[in-house]
Amino acid sequence: VKFKQMESWSKSFFAIIDTGAYISLLPHDAWKNADVKIIGTNYWVRGLVPNSKFPVKLGRIKCVLLDSKLNISDEIDMLAFLSDSEQMPLILGFKDLLEKIKLFIDCKNNTAYLED
């Protein structure tokens, strides 16, 4: 995944697709230089570490998805939790992302992919 900056796109980041996450979660490194619109600042994320919660901001950010064959999705405007920590994983959830893209999972053949 790459994130839109003011005049270009970020470097590529590997992401975890989490079908149980409603809102995506971005570590600070992924969004710190992005053209992001902060919507709120008093949110907490739970579930990453048992009995713990982490402060996050809520914002809108634009991204594209890409693969190792250099296929690139259309630009996606998505809602995301924005962490100030670099230690968070980059998790792609349903809201504005997986609800708009097809996710194919073939457990028998150990394959999965996304398709616009």
C-alpha positions as CSV (number, residue, x, y, z in Angstrom):
1,V,0.0,0.0,0.0
2,K,1.1,3.6,-0.7
3,F,-0.3,6.8,0.8
4,K,-0.9,10.1,-0.9
5,Q,1.4,12.9,0.2
6,M,1.1,16.5,-0.7
7,E,2.9,16.2,-4.1
8,S,3.7,12.5,-4.5
9,W,3.1,9.1,-3.0
10,S,4.8,7.4,0.0
11,K,7.1,4.5,-0.2
12,S,5.4,1.1,-0.3
13,F,4.3,-0.6,3.0
14,F,3.4,-4.2,3.6
15,A,0.0,-4.5,5.2
16,I,-2.1,-7.1,7.0
17,I,-5.6,-7.6,5.7
18,D,-7.8,-8.2,8.7
19,T,-11.4,-9.2,7.9
20,G,-12.3,-8.7,11.6
21,A,-11.1,-5.0,11.7
22,Y,-13.8,-2.5,10.8
23,I,-11.4,0.5,10.5
24,S,-7.9,0.3,9.2
25,L,-4.9,1.0,11.6
26,L,-1.8,2.8,10.4
27,P,1.5,3.1,12.3
28,H,3.0,6.6,12.5
29,D,5.6,5.9,9.8
30,A,2.9,5.1,7.2
31,W,0.9,8.4,7.7
32,K,3.3,11.0,9.1
33,N,4.1,12.6,5.7
34,A,0.7,11.8,4.1
35,D,-2.0,14.3,3.2
36,V,-4.3,13.2,6.0
37,K,-7.4,15.0,7.4
38,I,-7.6,14.4,11.2
39,I,-11.3,14.0,12.2
40,G,-10.8,13.2,15.9
41,T,-8.1,12.7,18.5
42,N,-9.6,11.0,21.5
43,Y,-9.9,7.4,20.3
44,W,-8.5,4.1,21.7
45,V,-7.8,0.8,19.9
46,R,-8.0,-2.5,21.8
47,G,-7.4,-6.1,20.9
48,L,-3.8,-6.0,19.6
49,V,-2.3,-6.9,23.0
50,P,-4.5,-8.6,25.7
51,N,-5.8,-6.2,28.4
52,S,-4.2,-3.2,26.7
53,K,-5.5,-0.2,24.7
54,F,-3.6,2.3,22.6
55,P,-4.4,6.0,21.9
56,V,-5.0,6.8,18.2
57,K,-6.3,9.6,16.1
58,L,-9.1,9.2,13.5
59,G,-8.6,10.5,10.0
60,R,-9.2,10.2,6.3
61,I,-6.3,9.3,4.0
62,K,-5.9,8.4,0.4
63,C,-4.0,5.2,-0.7
64,V,-3.5,2.8,-3.5
65,L,-2.9,-0.9,-3.3
66,L,-0.2,-2.6,-5.3
67,D,1.3,-6.0,-5.7
68,S,4.6,-7.6,-6.6
69,K,3.6,-7.5,-10.3
70,L,3.2,-3.7,-10.1
71,N,-0.6,-3.9,-10.5
72,I,-2.0,-0.7,-8.8
73,S,-5.6,-0.1,-7.7
74,D,-7.6,3.1,-8.2
75,E,-7.1,5.7,-5.5
76,I,-9.0,4.9,-2.4
77,D,-10.2,7.5,0.2
78,M,-10.4,5.6,3.5
79,L,-11.1,6.1,7.2
80,A,-8.3,5.0,9.4
81,F,-7.0,5.0,13.0
82,L,-3.7,6.8,13.1
83,S,-1.2,5.7,15.7
84,D,1.7,7.8,17.0
85,S,3.7,4.6,17.5
86,E,6.0,3.0,15.0
87,Q,5.4,-0.4,16.7
88,M,1.8,-0.9,15.4
89,P,1.2,-3.2,12.4
90,L,-0.4,-1.7,9.3
91,I,-3.9,-3.3,9.2
92,L,-6.3,-2.9,6.4
93,G,-9.9,-3.2,7.5
94,F,-13.4,-3.1,6.0
95,K,-14.5,0.5,6.2
96,D,-14.0,2.2,2.8
97,L,-11.5,-0.5,1.7
98,L,-12.5,-4.1,1.9
99,E,-16.2,-3.2,1.5
100,K,-15.4,-1.8,-1.9
101,I,-12.8,-4.4,-3.2
102,K,-13.3,-8.1,-3.8
103,L,-11.3,-10.3,-1.5
104,F,-10.8,-13.9,-2.7
105,I,-9.6,-16.6,-0.4
106,D,-8.8,-20.2,-1.5
107,C,-7.7,-22.1,1.6
108,K,-7.4,-25.4,-0.3
109,N,-4.8,-23.9,-2.6
110,N,-3.3,-21.6,0.0
111,T,-3.9,-18.4,-2.1
112,A,-5.7,-15.1,-1.5
113,Y,-5.9,-11.8,-3.4
114,L,-7.7,-8.6,-3.8
115,E,-9.4,-7.3,-6.9
116,D,-11.0,-3.9,-7.8
